[in-house]
Amino acid sequence: MSARPMSAAGVKGLSGAKGLAKGAVPGAATARRAPFVLLVVVLLGTGLIALLLLNSSLNQGSFELTKLEKQTDELSDERQSLQQDVDQLSAPGALEQRARELGMVPGGSPAFLNPDGTVAGVPAPATGRPSVAHAPGPLPPLVLDPAPAPTPSASTKAPAVPAPARPLTPAAGTGAPTTPAPGR
């Protein structure tokens, strides 16, 4: 088995013989590859467009996130400012000052009702004297009742109790029914 060198014409003859033997047309191999190449190009183009759309939507989301974070910071600062205002207004001195502006005075010693109906403590009317945390400024005039209250005599041992307020009655002719207070 000796190897014989072939000439270029011999090689052409062999390839030509194969092509003719199969009955294929020259250029048919590239025609079979065209749909595959087209499919790959379409897939790559579609993937590239999808990545571009994904990237732009992520950038848009990032801008929106930055905007919302800035808004959150502004609202947090506003909340802290409002909380400081509430803390200042709810301080004991500020509360007392606002109460005095409304004409309120510090209360006296409290009395409590026990469940069995007995009174614990001695009730005392409110006085116009300033409390410990006195706010600066003059006290408003104290007007409770235009009629002078009777002064208790020294022989009476009863504690000083303010006179009961006049009961509210409807004007004559209104026909509004009056209801008694519970327990009477």
C-alpha positions in Angstrom: 0.0 0.0 0.0 1.9 2.8 -1.2 0.7 6.3 -1.0 0.4 8.1 -4.2 0.5 11.8 -4.3 -2.6 13.3 -5.8 -2.6 16.2 -8.0 -4.9 19.2 -7.6 -6.9 18.1 -10.5 -7.4 14.8 -8.9 -8.7 16.3 -5.7 -11.1 18.5 -7.7 -12.3 15.4 -9.4 -13.0 13.6 -6.2 -15.0 16.4 -4.6 -16.8 16.9 -7.9 -17.5 13.3 -8.0 -18.9 13.3 -4.5 -21.1 16.3 -5.2 -22.4 14.8 -8.3 -22.8 11.4 -6.8 -25.1 12.7 -4.1 -27.0 14.9 -6.4 -26.4 18.1 -4.4 -26.3 21.5 -5.9 -23.2 23.6 -5.1 -24.0 26.1 -2.3 -26.6 23.9 -0.7 -24.6 23.6 2.5 -24.8 27.3 3.1 -28.5 27.2 2.4 -29.0 24.6 5.1 -27.1 26.8 7.6 -29.0 30.0 6.9 -32.1 29.2 9.2 -29.8 28.3 12.0 -27.7 31.4 11.7 -30.9 33.5 11.4 -32.3 31.8 14.6 -29.1 32.5 16.5 -29.0 36.2 15.4 -32.7 36.6 16.3 -32.1 35.0 19.8 -29.1 37.2 20.4 -30.9 40.4 19.3 -33.9 39.5 21.5 -31.7 38.8 24.5 -29.9 42.1 23.9 -33.1 44.1 23.8 -34.4 42.3 26.9 -31.3 43.2 28.8 -31.6 46.8 27.6 -35.2 47.0 28.8 -34.3 45.3 32.1 -31.4 47.7 32.7 -33.6 50.8 32.0 -36.3 49.5 34.3 -33.8 48.9 37.1 -32.4 52.4 36.6 -35.9 53.9 36.8 -36.5 51.9 40.0 -33.3 53.2 41.4 -34.3 56.8 40.7 -37.6 56.2 42.4 -36.0 54.6 45.4 -33.6 57.5 45.8 -36.6 59.9 45.6 -38.5 57.9 48.2 -35.5 57.7 50.5 -35.2 61.5 50.3 -38.9 61.9 51.1 -38.5 59.5 54.0 -35.7 61.6 55.4 -37.8 64.8 55.1 -40.8 63.2 56.8 -38.5 61.8 59.6 -37.1 65.3 60.2 -40.6 66.7 60.3 -41.8 64.0 62.7 -38.9 64.8 65.0 -39.7 68.5 64.9 -43.4 67.8 65.7 -42.4 65.5 68.6 -40.2 68.2 70.0 -43.1 70.6 69.8 -45.3 68.1 71.6 -42.7 67.6 74.3 -42.4 71.3 74.9 -46.1 71.8 75.0 -46.6 68.9 77.4 -44.0 70.1 79.9 -45.5 70.9 83.3 -44.6 74.6 83.2 -46.2 75.0 79.7 -49.3 73.1 80.8 -49.7 75.3 83.9 -49.2 78.5 81.8 -51.9 77.4 79.3 -54.2 76.4 82.1 -53.8 79.8 83.8 -54.5 81.5 80.4 -57.8 79.6 80.3 -58.6 80.9 83.8 -57.9 77.6 85.7 -56.4 77.5 89.1 -54.6 74.7 91.0 -57.0 72.3 92.7 -57.2 71.8 96.5 -56.8 68.6 98.3 -58.7 65.8 96.6 -61.4 63.7 98.2 -62.1 60.1 97.1 -65.2 58.0 97.3 -64.7 54.5 98.5 -66.7 51.6 97.0 -68.9 51.5 100.2 -69.9 55.1 99.7 -67.7 56.7 102.4 -65.6 59.7 101.6 -61.8 59.5 102.1 -60.1 62.8 102.6 -61.5 66.3 103.1 -62.5 68.1 99.9 -61.3 71.7 99.6 -62.2 74.3 97.0 -59.6 75.4 94.5 -57.8 78.5 95.4 -56.1 81.1 93.3 -52.7 80.6 94.9 -49.9 79.6 92.5 -48.6 76.1 92.5 -44.9 75.1 92.9 -44.1 75.5 89.2 -45.6 79.0 88.9 -45.6 80.4 85.4 -44.6 84.1 85.1 -47.2 86.7 84.6 -50.2 88.1 86.5 -53.0 85.8 87.6 -56.4 86.4 85.8 -59.2 87.7 88.0 -61.1 84.9 89.7 -64.9 85.1 89.2 -66.8 82.0 90.3 -70.2 83.3 91.4 -71.5 86.9 91.1 -73.4 86.5 94.3 -71.3 86.5 97.5 -71.2 83.2 99.2 -72.3 83.0 102.9 -69.4 82.7 105.2 -69.6 79.7 107.6 -69.8 80.6 111.3 -67.0 79.6 113.7 -69.4 77.5 115.7 -70.0 75.2 112.7 -67.6 72.3 112.4 -68.6 71.4 108.8 -65.8 71.7 106.2 -66.2 74.4 103.7 -68.0 73.1 100.6 -68.8 75.3 97.6 -72.4 76.1 97.0 -74.1 73.8 94.5 -74.6 75.2 91.1 -78.0 76.3 90.0 -79.8 73.4 88.2 -80.3 74.0 84.6 -84.0 74.2 83.7 -85.4 74.7 80.2 -86.9 78.0 79.3 -90.7 78.3 79.8 -92.7 77.1 76.8 -89.9 75.0 75.2 -91.5 71.8 76.3 -88.2 70.1 76.9 -88.5 67.4 79.5 -86.4 67.4 82.5 -84.8 64.2 83.7 -83.8 63.8 87.4 -80.2 63.0 88.2 -79.5 59.3 88.9 -79.7 58.3 92.5 -82.3 60.9 93.5 
